[in-house]
């Protein structure tokens, strides 16, 4: 009386398989985001790394530099992976080459 009878329904028609353009259309936003990510983040970072490596490779004795910790000094000795930076007269510190952030113009440090 209160419960209606349940009848079996015909099966739903099978969906047509997506065509190549349909699957490409669903992947397009993901591909577009990757392309934007590459040009906005990855490519500029690789360019900065290449410039920093070229700067570190070109260091020479007598260059005035800034370290990653903010110390200013003049390069007094060069090694393969370390260099000595004179931060005051008679005071030298040893730092890694990669810790050099910037090379200053000659005569900046008096």
C-alpha positions, 0 to 999 in steps of 0.5 A, a space after each residue: 500500500 505505501 511501498 511502490 513496486 520496483 521494476 527493472 530498468 533497461 540498461 543505459 546505452 553504452 557511451 561512445 569512446 572518446 575520440 583523440 580530439 576529446 582526450 586532447 581537449 581534456 589534457 590541454 589545460 594541463 599542458 598549458 599550465 606546464 608550458 606557462 610554468 616552464 617559461 615563468 619559473 624553470 627557464 629563468 632559474 636555469 638562466 640565473 644558475 648559468 650566470 652565477 656559474 660563469 661569474 664564479 668561474 671568472 673570479 680572479 685574485 684581487 676581485 672585490 666580492 660579497 659573500 652569501 653572508 653579506 661580508 665584503 672583501 678582496 680575494 687574496 688566494 684562489 683554490 679549486 673549490 675554496 678561496 681566501 677573502 681578506 675582509 680587513 687588513 690581515 684578516 682572511 676568511 676561507 669561503 666556498 666559491 659558490 658562496 660568492 654572490 656578487 663581484 663588485 667594481 674595482 675600488 668599491 672597498 677602501 
